[in-house]
Amino acid sequence: MSFFGPRLTVVLLVPLCLTASAATPPPPGNYVLTQISTGQIPYYGSPINASGQVVGSYPIAPFLWTPASANAPVGSEVPISGVVPSPGTAVAANAINSRGQVVGSGPHNQVFLWSPDTPSGNSGASVILPVSSTIGPKAINSFGQVIANEFLWTPSTENGATGTVNPDSRFKNAAGINDFGATPLLFTPTTANGATGTFTPISGIDYVLAINNNGAILGESTCGAPGCQFFLWTPASPNGATGTVSEIPVPAEFTGVNAHLLNDSGQVAGEWCRLDSTGACTSTAPFLYTGGIMYDLSTLTTGLGGAQFVAGINNHGQIVVNPGLNAQGVYLLSPVTPTLASGVPVTISSNPSGRVFTVTGTGCSPGAYAAPQTLNWTAAASCTITFLSPQSDALFIQYLFTGWQDGATANSRTIVAPGQAATYTANFKKQCFITVQASPPEGGSVSGGGWYDANTTVTFTENPASGYDFAFWGPSLGRVSTTPLTVTVSSPGGVTAFFVRRFQAPSGNYVVTRIAASSSASPPRPLNNFGQVALTGSSGLLWTPSTPNGTAGSIIDLGFSRAASINDRGQVAGSNGVLTPGEQAMLWSPNAANGTIGSSVAFLGAPSRANGINDFGQVIGYSGCSYDESHSCNYTGSFLWTPSSPNGATGTVNTSIPAAAINDFGQAIISEPGASVTQLFTPSVANGSAGSLTDINGLPLYGPGTVISLSQLLAINSTGAIAGMSSQACCGQQGFLWTPSSPNGTTGLTAAIPLPPGFVSLQPAALNAGGQAVGIVTQANGVSRPFLYQNGTVYDLGTVSAGIAEGSAVGINDHGQIVMNANGSVYLLTPHVALPGATGVCPASGLASGQSMVFTFSDPRGWQDLGVVNILINNFLDGRQSCYIAYSQPLNTLYLVNDAGNALLPALPLNGSGSVGNSQCTLSAAGSSVSENGNTLTLMLNLSFSAAFGGNHVVYLAAGDAAGNNSGWQPLGTWSVPIAVPAGPAVGGVSPAYGSGSAQTFTFTFTDSNGWADLGVVDILINGSLDGRQACYLAYSRAVNALYLVNDAGTELLPGLVMSGAGTLSNSQCTVSAGAPALTVTGNTLTLTLGIAFSPAFSGDRVIYLGARNFSDSATSGWQAVGTWSVQ
């Protein structure tokens, strides 16, 4: 996470002695060249102030370099606090005044003003000035006035952060401002640092370049042969409006001079150009004009090489040099006083080396230095050493003083110069700054951030705001979803918590199945209505559920490299090979519909690539190549392949239809975003290869009422509805649905898919026959979420499971199953639909040949969502020879099924009159009614039963909804139609005859017209149907007075329980214990009282069947349904 280059360097430069061949002299005195930053400084502006502070910029932040002491050649660099660019923007510091205030430019031509907390300090605060400048501010004076292109900003108070703007076109191309407030043209304020004043032309100067605090102006004339002429205009009195012009003499050896900097001493700095033998400028070098002489500074900056530019000069004579226009690296050339030439050599070093310190005291070579530095001290002199702490030579890295190697702890340390050479070493620890931020800022906050010791472990915690979810950490970390985040700090960097705006979660639940790792599926049709998925991993693959639309299944390899699309028969279109040198379109066909055994055929020559297939077996794709320099294929054509017979392996090709997707009618969408082509191909006959093209208009680029549209068609369903995406000048990408006026028609209407709040782009990927669409929505910060669109609402699929929150939904079938790519895997989302329910019947049991019975049904989506509800009264779950009734909620009509159980008898509207009957029962409208409330529908039916239908019957109920979901048959009651009492063994009944619970004491009654002693074996069977397997199946043998429980398989008796004793019987369905008394007999009746506890696995609606045989096995009652119980 390091942003920066090598550490800073300091070089002491002594002027060279001139030789006879020297063309230009160096300046007198000693200079130190210091690399103070690896950032850069602007070519224009005032980047250095009187005390030697320098400003510039990195891509990540502007910087402020402050010398260890005024005008020292060494110092420390820090980011300018409070001025950090947002992603994708830049901030540049342009100028600094004597107090240390900084002005610069930010995004959108903003101008910022940064003010230090204390003069020349390195911490402060910034404000955005109410001005705009395309080229940034040029200068700021000691009062805090800012000059920029066509305006002057003046603070309300000296160095204040608020003020007034004086806009004036005469400030255009202003070169600077002095501490009086004057600017060339010349603008002279009425009062010192005033916002208004007069403009005075400077005669003899065509262009003004700089102004100093005395009001002197540097300018130039129109350049011509042999070059430009430069002048100094000196006011008659300080900051006056009249003055005289004198030319700056340019020696002949200085060619291509560009003077543009001026300090209060009248020193001028700039560049000159070295010419080659042809007269062309090969490189630039810095110069200094002082005392009437122009000096070449390149002899002092030879280490920089190449072109060199001077960016600033202060009143101390310090010069800021850049090693190239807008190049990285900032150097400071400082005049210095030589240290003592003799004395005791004392070396001040640091660990790590390079730390900056100051020395004070007589005889101590006072000044500022970078360790290690050997100084000559006068013996016995008292010298004070102070290291800067913290100090920095790169942004976001600082060093803290921790003590001296000899054990001393004070940073400001006074040392008496020893009598012999000595070394003193200061120790430092490195710290790195970690910035933390939330994206978007309103999405939350991050705990952590700041300065940390190098190589320590730090934990960052995300704090989502209300309405937001945490998405991932980034960007320098990649995309890390682990929370909290723990990292080891080794270098400076940034940690961003990306948050995503939460929107509406889909109704109901989904079962999430990871069907393949290291794979992906392609939109818009990777999924068919059986629930099979075509995907690509190391090769083309097919996943098939064990049951239709199930959540468990298996994968087969299709034998070619890429599987792109699948139809409802299970045919898969794809391609074999790679783009280099070219692919070949492939078609895999199962031997049986939705099977996993089949064969593939290369139905089109290479190069070709199949992308989509419909239920007829038509395939679309690309063909033809132009090869780039890497010999990779760029497809130039397209095709529509139509099989000779449905789902055949041979066919014909139409190469004039550049289709992106195809539906089962054979309609195809054509989308060429670069050419703004959005068309619908409709075949003349279903699945034909010839037809017509229709322009499909997306959403207008500039909003309603405009006609320009930049759109892309992405998916088409079986009815001809189209999902697409349009660019919006106002707000990113907007998804839309185009709906035909009639199925597979060519006229229709376009409607926008609403963007959830906080998102700027919605891209559909797939569309099913019901109009449900899936795809992704994206925020401005790049965070995306998968979505489901249905019935006008966009739902957040990321709420289904954290593992797919950042996934991409690429397919949806007509059952609402969704295919997603997430984290390198393919997932299948299967909706778990809340089913309608059959609630109950009242009375739940009884004996009569006619009865008004009340049946109740429910639907979690409201009674209006119910479609057809059913009632079946019979000995067993069989619609033949039964009383089988259907009620259509949308039609408010009753139907009775015929005796054969295969057709409806004439409808019976619930209008109070009429009846309908079969051989089992008659249903009368009179006395029948329906009522609805909330989620509940209640039917009251007036029923009468025929004598031929006598006996015990189970009452079954079932409920279906409008979408075709069904509760399944539920046994909820029993009803007995009177018959003559038979001779011999018979079933009496059970008490209670209905109810619910996990345990109950039941009383079962059996009879025999020959007396109870004639009974041999009586049976009790409790199950969902008349099946002894996985049942609570009991047999009582009167002869041995023992109760037996049948095993789970229904094949044999478990050890019995003697009724006169104690104990229990158990299998996987129930545990049975005898009551007190468990057995009673009297006359013709035998009664068993049993306590039964049901296991949780046996939950559901159960029927209670009884049967009785006589002692000689010569007569039996047969099984009789006598009650129902809901096991919970």
N, C-alpha and C positions, 0 to 999 in steps of 0.2 A: 504494500500500500504506500510505497514511497513516491513522493511527487518531485523530488528535487535532485539537483546535480551535485558536483563535488564541492567540498568546503571552500571557504574563502582563502585568498592568498594575499600576502603583503610583500612587496618588493621595494627596497630602498634604492632610489635612482639618483645618481650623482651626474650633473651635466658633464658631457664629454668635452675634451679639449678640441677646439677646432683645428683642422688641418687646412692646408692650402686648397684642397679639393672640395672642402665642405661647402655645399651650396647654401644651406640655410642654418643659422645658429640655433642652439637650444637656449631656453631661458636661463638666466643666472639663478644660483641658489640650489638647495637640495629639495628633492621631491620624493614622495612615497606613493607608489601605485598600489592600490588595494582593490581586490575584487570584493565588493560588498554584497553582491546578490547574484543569484543565477536567474533572476527574473529579467524583465526588460523595462525600459523607460520610453516615454513618447519622444518623438523627434522635436515636437513643439511643446511649449509649456515652460514652467519654471520648477524643475524637480528638486532643487537644492536651495536651502535657506541660509541665512547668515551664520547660524551656528553649525552648519554642516549636516543637518538632517536631509535625507534623500528619500524621495517617494518613487514608486514604480508599481509594476503589476506582474502577477502570475495569472495563468488561466483560472486558477481557483480563488484568487483573492488579491487585492492590492496590498503592497507592503510599505512599511515605514522603517527606514534604517536610521538609528540614532547613534552618534559617536559616543565613545566612552566619556569624553569630556569635549567641551566646545571645540569644534574644528579638528578633532583628533582623526587620524587616518584609520582607526579601528573602532568597532562598535558592535551593535547587536540589531538583528532584523526581526521584526514582528509583523503579523498581519494587522491591517488596520481594522480594529474591532468594530463590529456592527455593520461592516460593508462586505457581505459575502454574496457573490452572484448566485442566482437561481440556476438550475440545470438548463443548459442550452444558451446561457447569456454570458456576457463578459462585463467586467467592471475595471476601469482604468483610472489610476491616480495621476493627475496631470501637473499639479502645482502645489507648493507649500509656502506658507509665509513665515515670518520671523517668530511668531508665537507657536508655530507648529500646526496651524490649521491646514487642512488638505482639501482641495477640490478635485473633482474628477467626474467622469461620465459613466453612466450605467445603461441598462437596457432601455430601449424605446426613447433614446436621446435625453434621458434624465440627467440632471446635474446634482451630484451629492456634495455636501459640505460636512467634513468631519472635524470636530473640535476636541483637542486634548483636555483632559481633566485639569492638568497643570501645564504651564508653559513648557514646551518641548517634551512633554510626556508621551508615553506610548500606549496609554489607555484613554478612551474617550467615547464619544457618541456621534452618530451621524444623522443628518436630516436630508430630505430631498427638497431642493429649492424649487419654487414655483415657476421654473423656466425650462426651456427646451433648447438644446444646441446640437446640431448635427455633427459638429467637429469637436465638441467638448470645450470646456473652459480653458483659457490661456494662462491666467495668472490670478493670484490673490495677494493683496497687499497687507501690511501689518495691521491695518484697521479692520481687515476682514472683507473688504470690497472685492467682488469677483467680476472679472471682465471675460466676456465670451462673444461669440458671433452675434452681433446686433443687439446686445443688451449689457447693461451695467447693473449689478445687484449690490445694494448697500445695506449693511446690517443696521437695525434700529439703534443698537448700542455697540460699542467697540467690541469686535470679535464675537458678536452675538449670533444666534442661530435663526433669528427671524429678521425680516427686513423688507425693503421695497425694491421693485424692479423699474429701471429706466430703459424701456425699449427704444432704440434709435438705430436706423439703418446705417448711420454714420459710424457706428461701432463695428460695422462689418469688417472682418479681417483685422480686428484690433490685435496688436502684437504684445501688449502688456499693460500693466498699471503700476504706478509707483506708490509710495506710502502717502503721498499728498492726495492721490486720487486721479492723477493725470494719466491720460492714455494718448498714444499717437493715433490720431491725426496731427494736431494735439488737442485733446479735451482737457480743459482746466476747470475744476469745480469752482463754484462761486465761493464756497468755504471749504476748508480742508476736509477731505473725505465726504464732500457733499454729493448728492445724487444728480444735481443739475449744474450746468455751467456753460462754457463757451467752447466752440471748436475753432481751432486756428490752423490754417494750412501752413506747412513747413516748406518755405521756398528753398529750391535747390535740391530737394529730395523727392524722388518719385514714389518710393515705397519705404514706409517706416518698419523697422525690424525689432527695436527694443527701446525701453526707457528705463533710466535709473532713478534713484530717490532724490537726486538733485534736479531732475527734470531734463537731463541731457538725453538726446535721442540718437540712436544708431539707425542709419537709413542707407538706401542705395538708389542709384540712378538706373535708367533703363539700360540693360546690358547690351553690349555690342562688342565689336572688335576693339581692343584685344580681349575684353572681358568686362566684368561689372566694376563700377566705381562705388566706393563706400565712403560715407560721410558721418561726421559727428556734428550734431547741432547742439550748441551750448547756450543755455538761456542767459540773458543779461543779468538776471538775478535768480536765485534758487526757485525753481518751479514757476518761473516767469513765462510769459506768452510770446516774448520776443527774444531773439538771440542771433548767433552767427553760426555759419556752416564752415567746417574745415574738412578737407579730404584726408582720408586715411591712406598714407602711401603704401602701395603694394609693390614689393620688390619684384623684379622681373622673373626671378626664379620661382615665385609663388604663382602658379597658374590655376585657373578655375576656382578662385577664392569664393567662399560662401560664408560671409560674416553674419552672425545673427544673435550674438549674446553680448550683454554689456553689464558691468557691475558699477558700484558707486565710485570706484577709483578711476573709472574711465577705461578699465581693461576690456578688451574686445576678444571674443573667442569664436571659433568656427572651424571650417575645414578648407583645405586646398587639395588640388588634384594633381597626382603624378601622371605625366604623359609618357606614352611610349614613343618609339621612333616615328610612328605614323601620326602622332598628335592626338591619339585617343587616350581617354582617361582610364588608367588601369586600376587605380585605387585612390582612396581619399585618406588624408592624414590630418590630425588636429593641429591648430595653430593658436598662439596667444599673442595679441598685440598689446604691448604695455610700454610706457615711457617713450612712445614714438617709434618703437621698433617691433617688427613682426617676427616671432620666433616659431620655429618648427618643434612641435611637441612629440612628433613620432619617434624621436630619439629616446624619449622617456617611456614610450608605450610599445616598444618593438615586440613585446611578448604577446600583444593582442593580434598582430598580423592582419592582413587583408584591409578592407575598408574600415575606417574608424570615423565615428561621428561624435561631435561634442553636443551634449544635451543640456548642460547648465554650467554656470559659474557664479560663485558667491563673492561677497565683499572681502573674504579672507584670501581669495585667489584660488580656492579649491575648484577643480574642474571635474565634471561628470562626463565620462567617456563610455560610449557604446561600441562594441567591436563590429558593428554593422547595423544598417538601418533596420529597426525592429528586431534585431538579433537578441538572443538570450545572453545574459551576462551584463552586469553593471559594474563599472570600475570608477574609482575615485582617485584623482591625482591631487595630492596635497603638498603644499610647501611646508617644510619642517625645519626646525632648528637643530643643528647637529648636537648629539649627546656629548658628554665629557669624553675627551680623548684618552684620559689616563685615570688611574685610580684602582681600587680593588674590584676585580671582576666578580660580580654577583649575578647568578643566573636564576631567573624566575621561570619555573615551568609549571605545567598543569597536566593532570590526568583525567580525561584525554587532553591531548595537546590542542593548541589553538585558542585557548580561552583568553579573553581580553581583560586587561587590568590597567590600573592607573598607579603612578608613583608620584608622591609629593615629598617635599623636604629639600633643604639646601644641601648641595653636594650629592644629590641622589639621581641625577639625570631625570628630572620630573617630566611627566608626559603620559601618553596612553600607548599601550603596546599589546601585542599578541604573544602568548607564551608558546614556545620557550624564547626568552629574550635575555641576552647577557648585557648588563649595564655596568658602567664604571662608577663606583661610589667612592666618595672621599672617606677614608678610614675614620671610624667613630661617628660618622654622620648618622643622624636619626631619620630613617626613611620609612614612610608608611605605604604599604601595598594594599590596594583594594581591588578585588575582582568583581566584575559585574555579576550579579546573581539576582534573578535568573538572567541568562544571556542566550542569544540564539544567532546562529549563522544560516539558518534555513527556516522557512515558515513551518510552524506547528511542531518544531523540535526545540527544546530548551534544556539548558544545563544549570543545575543548582549546586552551589558551593556546599560541600559537606565537611570540610576541615582540611588541615595541613597534614602532610605525610609524617611530620615529626611529632604529631599529637596535638599541636595547637588547634584551637577551635574558632578563634575570632577571625572573621573575614577581613575586616579592616585591621591589619596587623602592622605594628611599628617594630622595625628591626634596626638595631644598631649595627652599622656596617662593620663587618669583621675585619681582621687584619690580613686575611688570606681569602683566596677564592672560595666561594660557597654556592650551594644550590638550595633553593626552597621550592617545594612542590605543593600545589594545591590540588585537592581531589574534588571531582564533580560527579554527579549522577545525571544520567540522561533521562529526560521525560518526553513523552510524545502526546500530542493533542489529538483526541478523537472527537470529531464533531458528530452530533446526532441530530437527526431531523425526522419529521413525519411527512409522508407524502400520501395524499395531499395534507397541508398543514392542519386543516380542520378535521382530519380523520383521526387524530389522536395525538399522543405524545410518547416520548421515549425516556425511560429512566436510565441514567448513566451519562457518560460523556464528560469531557474535560481533560485535564492533564493526568497522565498515569506514568509511573516509573516503567522504563523499558523492561520487557520480558516478564511483566506481571499479568495475571489472569483477571479479566474484567467481565462482568455480567451486565447485559443490557436487557431491559424488560419493556415490552410494548404495552401501551395503555390505550386501547381503542376508545374513541369518543362514542357517545350515544348514537346509535344508528349505523355504526361502522363495525367491520370485522377486520382483524389482522390477516394480511395476505402472506407476506414473506419479508425477509431481510434482504437488502441489496444496497446499491448495485455492485459495489466492488467485491462483495462476497458471492456473487452469482445470485441464485434464488434459494435462500435457506429458510425453511419453514419451522425449524426447531425453535422452541421458545421455552424459557428465556434463552437468549443467545450468549454463549460464553466463548471468548476469544483471548488469545495471548497477544499482547501488544508488543510489537517489535519495531513498528514504524508508524508515523502519523497516517491518519486515514479518516474515512467517514463511514458511519453506519446509518442507514436509512430504513425505517420501518414503513413498509408500504401497507396502506389500509385500503379497504374496498367498501364502498357505500352499500349497505344492506338494502335489498328490496324484497318484494313479497315472495315468501316461500310457497312452493307448489302445495296444493291441497293433497291430502292422503300421504301414504308412505310408499317408498320404493325399496325393492330388494336390489342391492348393488352387487354385481358379480364381476370379479376380475377374470376375464376369459382368456387373456394372453398377456404375457410380459414381453418386453422388447419388441413391440409391434405397434402398428397403427392402422386405422381404418380411414377410407377416403369418402368424402361426401360426393353426391347427396344420397346415394342409395347403397350403403354397405350392409343393410339389414332388410330381410324380407318379412312377410306376414306370418311365417311359420316360427320366426325368431332366430333363423340362421344368420350368421355374420360372416362376411367376407373381409379378410384382413391380410396385412402383409407383415411378416417378420423377416426371418432369414430367407423365406420363400413365401409364395402365395399360400394362404391357409383358409380353411373353412371350419367354423365352429357350428355345431349342430346341437340343439337342446335335446335332452332325453325324452321330453314330452313337448308338444307344441307350446311355444312361448314360455317354456320352463326356464329355470335359473341354473340348472346343472346340465352339463353336456360334455362333448368331446371334440377334439380338433383333428383334422386330417390335412396332410400336405397335398396340394393340388398338382404338384409337379412342374409348376412354372414360377417365375420369380415374383410376380406382383398380381394380387387379386384386388380389383377395383370396385366391382359392383355385382349385385346378386338380384335375381328375380324370384317370384313366388314359387316357381317350380324347384328352385335351388340351383339353376344354372349360374355360373360365375364367369364374368368377363374380366380379362386382365391382359398381361403381357409377359413375355419371356425375354431375358437379356437385359442389357443396360443401355443408357443413352450413347455410350461409346462402345462399339460403332453404331448401334441401333437396336431397337426392340422389335418384337413381332407379336401382333395381337393374338390372344388365345381365348378359347371358349371351353369351359368344363361343363359337362352335362351329366347329371346323375342317372343311373339306370332306372330308378324309380323316383317319383316326386319326393323331394326333400331327403333323399337318401344320401349315404356317405360313400357309396361305391359308384364309380362312374369313369368317364374317360375324357380326355381333352384333345382339342384339335387346333392347329394353327390355321385359322380360317382366312387369313389375309397375309400376303407376303411382307417381308421386312423392307424398309422400316415402317412399323405401324404400332399403335398403342391404343388399346381399348379402354374406355373410361366409363361406359354406362350400358345397361341392358334393361329391356322391359319384359313383361310377361309373355309376349309373343316370341321373344328371343331375338328381337332386333338389337343391334349393337352399334354404338357410336364411338368415335375416337379420332385420333390424329394419324396422318400418314405423310410420307415425303419428308426429306431432310435437307437442310443446308448445314454444312459442317463448319464449326469455328476452328480456331487455331489449335485447340486441344482435341480436335476430331470428335467433338461431342455433337450429337444430333440436335438441331433446332427445327422442330416440325414446321412445315410450310403448308400442309394441307390437312384435310379432314375427311371423314367418311361416315356413311350410314349403311350398315350391312343388314340386309333383310333375308331371313332364312326362307328356303323354298317352301317349307311347311312349318307349322308352329313348333318352335323349340328344336328345329332341325339343326344339322351340323354343316349344311351346304346352303349357299344362297348367292345373292347378287349385291353389288356395291354401288352406291351413289356417292360420288366424291364432291358434290357441289353444296353440301350442307354442313357448315362448320358448327356442329351442335355441341353444347356444353352439357346437356342432360336430355333424357327422353322419357315420356310416360307410356302407359300401357296402350293408349290409343295410337301411339306412334307420333304424337306431337313432340317437337324438339325445340329447345330454346337455343338461340344463337346470341352470343355475347362477345363482343370485341371491345373492351373498355378503352383501349388506346384510340380506336376509331369511332367511339361512341355509337356502336351498332348494337341494338337490342331488338331482336326480332323473334317471332314465333313461327315455326314451320308446322303447318297442319296438313296431313296427307289428304288426298282427294277421297280415299277410302281408308278405313281403319287399317293401320299397319302397312300402308302403301309406301312406296319409295318416291313418289312424285306428289307434289301438292303446291301450296301457296305460302307466301311469307307475309307476315303482319308485323308492323312496327309496334312495339310495346313501350309505352312511355312510363318512365319512372317518375320520381319526384323532381320538381324544378329546382335547379341549382340555387336560384336566388329567391326562393319562396313562392307562395301562391301568387298567381297572376303573371308569372314569367314562364317562358317556354324552353329555355335552355336546360337540358338535362344531361348530366354525366352519370350514367347508371351502368349496372352490371346485373344480368340475370343469373341466378345461382341454382334454382331448383324448380321442378314442375311436378305436380301430383297427378293422379289418375283422372281428375275432372278437368284438368287444364289450368288450374290455378298456379300462379308463378310467384316465387319469392325472389326478391332482388335487393339491391343496395344502391343508393344514390348519394353522390357527394353533395353536401350542403355548404354553401358559402358561409353561412352563419355559424355552423356548429358541427362539423365533422361528417361522419357517414351515417345515413339514416336508412334503416331497413324498410321494405314495403311489401305488400301483397297485391298482386293484380288478379282480380277474380273475373272469370268470363261471365257474360250475361246468361249463357246456357252451357251445360257441360260440353267441354272441348270446343267451345265457340271461339270466334276470332275477334269479338268485341267485348269490352269489359271495363272495369273501373279500378283505379289504383288508390290504395289507402296506405298511409304510413303506419308502421309498427311503432308504437310509442316508445321513446327512449326513457328508461328509468332515470330518476333524478341523480345527477352526479356523473353520468356517463356521456361520452361524446360520440360514440360509434356503436352501431348495432349491425352485425353481419349475419344474416340467416345462412344456414348451410343445408337444411333439408326441410321437407314439407310433406305431411301425410294427407290421406284422402279426407280426413276430418278437418283440415285446415290448421292443424297444429304445426308450428314451426320451431326448430331448434337452431342454435348457433352460439355466437359469443357477443357480449357487450363489453366495451372497453372504456376505461376512464382516461382522462388527459395524461395521467402519469404512467400509462401503459398497462395497468393492472386490468385483467379481463376476468369475466365470469361467464360460465355457460348459462344459457337461458332456454326457457320453454315459453312459447307464445300460444295462448289459446283463448278464444272468446273475448278478445280485446284487451287481455292483460298479459304482461310479461312477468314470468316467474323466475326466481333465482334458483337454478339447479345446484349451485354451489353449496346450498344449505342442506342438500341431501346427505352428503358425506364429506368430511374434511379432506379425505384423500383425493377427491376429484374437484375441489373447490376452484382450482385454477385450470381445469380441463377445458376441452373444446368439444362441444356436442356436434356430431357430424352425421347422424342419421336418426330417423324415427319411423316406426311402422304404424299401421292402422290400429294396432292394439295399444299404442302409446309407449311401447318399449323404445328406449333411447340408447344409441351407441355413442360412447365418448372416448376420446384420446386424453390421457392424463398421466403425467409422470412416466412416460415411455411405455405405458401399458394401454390395453383396450378394455373398457368396462361396458357392461350391459346393465342398464337401469330398467327394471321391470316394475311397473306400477302395482302396488298392492291396493286393490280397489276395496273400499268399504262397501260391502255387499248389502243389498236390501235384505230384510228379514221377515220371516213368518213368526208372528209373536205368540198367538194363542187362539184357542177356541173355547166358547162358553155356551152351554155347559161342556165340560171336558169329558163327561161320561154320562150315560143314561140309558133308559130303555123306553122306547116309544116308536110308533109307526109314523109319527109326524112331529116336527119340532122346528121352532124358530131358533136358529143357531147364529151366534155372533163370531165372526172371524176377524182377527186383527193382523195387520201387516205394517211394516215400517221401512223407511228409507232415510239414511243419514243426510241426504241432500234435499229432503222434503218430500211430502207425499206426491207432489207434482212430478217427481222423477220416476215414479213407478210406471211400469208399462203394463204387463199382464200378471195377475196373481191367480193362483190355482188352488183348488180344493179337490181332493180325491178321497172318497170313502169306499173302502173295500177290505176284504180279508187280508190282502197282501198289496204291495206296491205294484199294482197292475191296472192299467187303464181299461182293460177289457172287462165287460160285464160289471161295471162299477158305476158309482155316482160321481162323475168327473166333471167339474165345473171350472170355467175360465171366465175371469172378469177383466175387460179391457178398460183401464183407467182413462186413457185419452178419449175413448169412444163412449164411456159410461154405459157399457153394454155387457150383459151376461151371455155366456154360451154354455150349453151342455154337450158333452161328447157322446157320440153314438155308442151302441152296445159293443161294436167291434173295436172301439178305442182308436179309430183312425180318421174321424171326420167330425166337424162341428155341426150340430143341429142348428136350425134357424135361430138368429139372434133374438135376445129378449131384452129390449131397452128397459131401464129402470124408471118407468113412467107410471107405475101403479096398476097396470092391467096386463093380462095375458099370462101364459104359462108355457113351459116346454118340458117334455118328459122323455125318458127312455125306459127300458124294462126294469131298472133298479129304483129310480126316483123321479119325482116331479118337482120342478122349481117354479114357484108362482111369483109373479111380479108384485101382486098384492101382498103386503106384509114384508116385502123386501126393500131394503134401502141401503144407501152408502153415506158415510160421513167422513170428513177429513179434518185433521187438526195437526198443524206442525209437521212432524215427520210420520204421522200415523194415519193410516186409512183403515176404516172399519166397515165391514160388510155384514148386514143382517139379512139372512136368507130364510125364506119360508119353504121348508122342505117336507115332503111326505115320501115315505118309502113303501115299495110294493111288498106284499107278503112273500113273494118268491125271493126277496132279498133278505129274508130273516136270518138272524144270527148275529154274532159279534163281529164288529168291523173296526178297523183303525181309521182315524181321521188324519190324513196327511195334508200339509199346507206347503206351498212354495211361492216365492215372490221374485219377479223379474223387473229390472229397471229399463229405462229407455235406451241405455247403451248395450243391452243384452246381457248384463251381469245377473246372476241368479243365485238365490240362497240355497237352492237344492231342496229336495223334499224333506220335510221335518214331521215325524209322528208326534202330534200334539194332543190327541184325545182318542177315545174309543166310543163307539155307539152301538147299542144292541137293538136290533129290530125284532119284535116279538115273534116267537115260533112256539109250536107245541113242545111241551117238556118231553124229551126222549126217555125211553126206558133204559135202565142200566146206568153205567157211570156217566157223570156230567160235571161240568165246571160251574161253580157258583159265582166266584168273583174275587176281587182283591180290595182291601181297604188299607190306606187310601188308594183310590183309583187313579189319582193324578197328583202331581206336585213336583217339587224340585228339592235338591239337596245332595250332600255327599253321603248321608247315612239316614236310615229310616227303619222303623219297626213295621213290618207289613203283616197283615192277616190274610191268609189265602184259604178259600173255602171250596170244598169238593163235595159232590153228592152221588148217591147211588140209590135208585128206586128199590133195590133189593137189600138195602141196609148198608151202613158204613163198613160192615165186616166183609162185604163183597168186593170192596176196593182192594186192588193189588198194589199198583205203583201209581203215584201221582207226580207230575212234572211241573217245574217252574222254569221258564226261560226268559231272561231279560237281555235284550239286545236291540240293535237298530233295525233288524229284520229277523225273520224266522230262520236263524242260523246258529247252530250250536258251537261254532268256532269263535274263539275270543269272546265268549259270552259268560254271563253269570247263569249257569245252567245247573239246576238242582233236581234231584230225584229222591222221593221218599218211598221206601219199601215198608208197607204196613206189616208184612209177614215177619220181618226181623226188627221192626221198629227202629230203622236206621235211616239217616239222612246222608245223601251223597252229593258231592260237587264234581262236575265233569271237568276234565283238564282243559287247558287252553286250546288244544287242537280239536277238541270235541270228539275224541275217539275212545276215551276210557274214563272209568270212575276213579276219583281219588279216594283214599281211605275214608270210611264213613264215620258218622258221629251218631252214637246211640242216643235216642231222644230222652231217655231217662237219666242220662249223665250230663256232664258239663264239657265245654270245649268249643272249638271253632273250626271252620273249614275255610280254605283260602285258595284262590288262583290269582292270575294277574288282573282280573276284573273286579273281584269282590271278596269280602270276608264275611262269613255267615256264622251267627251264633243263635242258639235256641232260646226262645222266650220262656217265661214262667207263668203258667204252664205252656210248654211248646206245642203240645198236642192235646186237642180235646175232641171227643167223639160223642155224638148223641143221635139217635134215630138213624136217619139216612145221611147225616152230615159229618164230615171230617174237617177239622180246622187246624191249620199250622200257623203258629205265630213265630216269625223269624226276624231277628235283627240283622240288617244287611248294610255293610259299609262299602262304598264304591271307591276304587282307586282313581286318582286324578287322570290317569291315562284313559279311563273309560268315560270321560265326560262327553256330554251330548244328549240329544233327545232319544229315549229308549222306549220300546214297547214291552209290556208285560204279557207274556203268553202263558196259559195254563192248559194242561192236558191230564186225562185220567183214564186208567185201564182197570178192568175188573181182575179178580184173583186168578181166574182161569185164562186170562188173555183172550177171551172170546169176544169182548166188546170194548170199545174205546170212544171217548168223546171227541177225539181229534183235537188239534191245537186251536185254542180260542184266544183272541186278543181281548183282554179284559181291562187294561189300563195303560197309562203312559207315565213315564218319570223322566224328568230332566236332571241328569247327573251333573253336578257342579263341583 
